[in-house]
Amino acid sequence: MNVINNIKFDMSTVCKLILSFFRLYLGAWMIVSGTSYWLHQWGYQPIFPQPFGSLADSSKLLITFVEVGLFDLVKTLEVVGGLMLVCNVFVPLGLVILFPISGMVFFNAIFLNQRYDGLLSVTYMGTATLYMNVILLLAYIRYYLPLLSLNASTGRLTDLKRIPEIFK
Amino acid sequence: MRILSILTGAIFVAWIAYGLHTNPRWTWSPGEGELPRDVVALYMDMVYEQGKEKEAKELFFLANTKDEVPAERLLPNGKTFTPEVIRVIAEGFNVAVHFSAEDANGAPVEYIEIYHVKGGRILSRERIVHRTGEPTTALSQQVAAPTGPNHE
């Protein structure tokens, strides 16, 4: 109880709570989406039937993804990335893994299914996944700044010795 | 803190899963969530191989499904058969199945059935018939059109 009383509800705390909510909600949504697909693939009842688009181009994209096997990879990465976010481990990596998926979900929803009404909706997951993903990427930007180096040079083999640092 | 995160995440997973599972947009028909080509395969198996026309219609057709194939011509020789599938062409919602079967006289006939499938339901179906030895222009003859006594 003392812990709760000691929390100062200033702007920083509110922001952290919102970001934690986004991280957990995005992660949970990805886990559910990926798990539902694999349940169906393994012969169990899915959490929800996989939709294959409302319009022709959307269906072409999604069905082709399934037929060439790319959907297996997408749904696996959804589960992996989602678990990283929910378990709060390797979150920056999880966000990078989920970013292309969120981008494709957005592209499919807006450009292929023409759900323009979802652009400003915070509850439509076709767009909200990308919005949350981008906000979280910005929140964790300090981990990506080294990636954005203008003048990058190759390292040395000895850099591999630094790998254990990722677990700190 | 990590345990709290995992517990909260688990609650979110359960909440989202429940919301999606009970969403009224799902009909939970056997074809929903299946690829259109798989829906057609399920339908063809049920009708052509098992002869369950009525059940298949209930499960895979909608009330406004546009079916160009009259019920009495659904089975070419009047009984169940195993279609010899030559090829399947699928793009998006559209599936074309090219198969051969024997007609009532035991003559091999090639069929092309074109399905439009959405949400696990067949929205339209047309059938094109090609008899061996006839010019390929016969492909444009749909079964729904009246044909001669030796035809289907």
Chai-1 contact restraints between the chains, C-beta under 6 A:
chainA,res_idxA,chainB,res_idxB,connection_type,confidence,min_distance_angstrom,max_distance_angstrom,comment,restraint_id
A,L24,B,T8,contact,1.0,0.0,6.0,A-B,restraint_1
A,L24,B,G9,contact,1.0,0.0,6.0,A-B,restraint_2
A,L24,B,F12,contact,1.0,0.0,6.0,A-B,restraint_3
A,Y25,B,F12,contact,1.0,0.0,6.0,A-B,restraint_4
A,G27,B,G9,contact,1.0,0.0,6.0,A-B,restraint_5
A,A28,B,G9,contact,1.0,0.0,6.0,A-B,restraint_6
A,A28,B,F12,contact,1.0,0.0,6.0,A-B,restraint_7
A,A28,B,V13,contact,1.0,0.0,6.0,A-B,restraint_8
A,A28,B,I16,contact,1.0,0.0,6.0,A-B,restraint_9
A,W29,B,I16,contact,1.0,0.0,6.0,A-B,restraint_10
A,I31,B,V13,contact,1.0,0.0,6.0,A-B,restraint_11
A,V32,B,V13,contact,1.0,0.0,6.0,A-B,restraint_12
A,V32,B,I16,contact,1.0,0.0,6.0,A-B,restraint_13
A,V32,B,A17,contact,1.0,0.0,6.0,A-B,restraint_14
A,I47,B,A17,contact,1.0,0.0,6.0,A-B,restraint_15
A,I47,B,L20,contact,1.0,0.0,6.0,A-B,restraint_16
A,I47,B,H21,contact,1.0,0.0,6.0,A-B,restraint_17
A,F48,B,L20,contact,1.0,0.0,6.0,A-B,restraint_18
A,F48,B,H21,contact,1.0,0.0,6.0,A-B,restraint_19
A,P49,B,W26,contact,1.0,0.0,6.0,A-B,restraint_20
A,P49,B,E32,contact,1.0,0.0,6.0,A-B,restraint_21
A,P49,B,G33,contact,1.0,0.0,6.0,A-B,restraint_22
A,Q50,B,G33,contact,1.0,0.0,6.0,A-B,restraint_23
A,A56,B,G92,contact,1.0,0.0,6.0,A-B,restraint_24
A,S59,B,G92,contact,1.0,0.0,6.0,A-B,restraint_25
A,S59,B,F93,contact,1.0,0.0,6.0,A-B,restraint_26
A,K60,B,G92,contact,1.0,0.0,6.0,A-B,restraint_27
A,I63,B,L35,contact,1.0,0.0,6.0,A-B,restraint_28
A,V86,B,G9,contact,1.0,0.0,6.0,A-B,restraint_29
A,C87,B,I6,contact,1.0,0.0,6.0,A-B,restraint_30
A,N88,B,R2,contact,1.0,0.0,6.0,A-B,restraint_31
A,N88,B,S5,contact,1.0,0.0,6.0,A-B,restraint_32
